[in-house]
Amino acid sequence: MDYQVNNNGYYGKFGGAFVPEMLYPNVKHLEANYLKIMQSASFKNEFTELLKHYVGRPSPLYFSNRLSERYQLNVYLKREDLNHTGSHKINNTIGQILMARHLGKKRIIAETGAGQHGVATATVCAREGLECIVFMGATDVARQQPNVEKMEMLGATVIPVQSGNKTLKDATNEAIRDWINHPDETHYIIGSVVGPHPYPDMVARFQSVISAEMKTQLREQTGSPLPDTIIACVGGGSNAAGAFYHYLNEPKVRLIAVEADGKGLETGQTAATIAAGSVGIIHGSMTLLMQTNDGQIIEPYSLSAGLDYPGIGPLHAHLYDAKRVEFLRATDNEALEAAFELTRFEGIIPALESAHALAALKKGTFKPNETVVINLSGRGDKDMEAYRNFMKSQKDKNLLLHKPISNPNAEVYTRGFSFPNNSQPLDLSPMGGLFVP
Ligand SMILES: *Cc1c(COP(=O)(O)O)cnc(C)c1O
């Protein structure tokens, strides 16, 4: 079974490019050139160098002893949280800014929800010296001030969008409107595997570095490039697409995507598109989306701004249809609990989005001791307000979140895991090998 996009821009019955006539030349030009550009030696070299020296790749694949023990599994975390700017999003914006240069574009626009994609875009624009305009719903501008300030410090212009619910969907509509008005000089950096063809395919290819590294790292650490299961959260689906990409044609590897279920499907306050959605067109592509019977988009809800999107990338709609990927849901509260569990077990504060993937450890069924890789898409600095509120509410209920969770085996763990079988113990003496230049 092949999960690549076909020549017409479709994954099965999903995808395509439904764009206004004014944008048709732009999208056609990108489609005609993106593969040739991405596969040129100069592009590949520069992309690889920047991922290494600017983003900090490869991101570590970290074996979590304590989650492993807790769930009787072998749990590995793919640490996208350690990337420059704090998530996987930079993998895509680096790729797209190079694409913009090769296309000769001088002006960059982007949409953003929580501001993570906006910051990742403003970052690469600063480095490249290109004008950057970020559309952001006015509601999000108000509740994500630190990211707005970062974008402005990076030299971007943030435009608050006043239409609709003033959130991500409205920001995307406004970005598309701007693109229609300035098609010649502008490249639109879309932040996920959504939008008209070829965006979903292009973004998935940029993010595929995640699963390419996973294969090498798993081979080094376990002897086999294939885990039993890979888990990732899904908003539009770019970190999941990257984590699954090189395993799509490995039928033995089980792939699990976790959607944000907000307050729960039955309350209607959800962002679980696969569960609550139906076929339609959103932001230029045919996919599953949350809509009323007469095609009006239903506002999604999730505490996690990065997952609060009413659609899903066409690749994922197809992977669901083809039964290649299993879709689970995690509520706000399940994600919050999972975030605290990781924090207290491993000293890693995950993004609230990534915490939805962690919650699957409780919700899925696994074979004892199977190898599970969880894509830790980002870090939790931006989510401290949500975490602080949760901590307060748990304290009132007198749950034990404020006590450390003891780890009687800490020393054993530390000795046990970090040296692959074939490596020498590190020499940490002052004149030892490790720190000698
Ligand atoms: C934006 C974001 C997501 C959701 O986007 P995808 O395209 O579904 O990956 C997930 N995790 C983090 C940390 C994000 O910033």
The ligand as an ORCA input file, in Angstrom:
! r2SCAN-3c Opt
* xyz 0 1
  C       1.561     23.155     16.798
  C       1.884     22.061     17.695
  C       1.265     20.786     17.593
  C       0.158     20.504     16.629
  O       0.467     20.626     15.277
  P       0.670     19.351     14.330
  O       0.737     19.946     12.975
  O      -0.514     18.455     14.517
  O       1.912     18.696     14.744
  C       1.686     19.776     18.429
  N       2.652     19.982     19.359
  C       3.250     21.183     19.506
  C       4.297     21.345     20.555
  C       2.893     22.258     18.690
  O       3.510     23.449     18.855
*
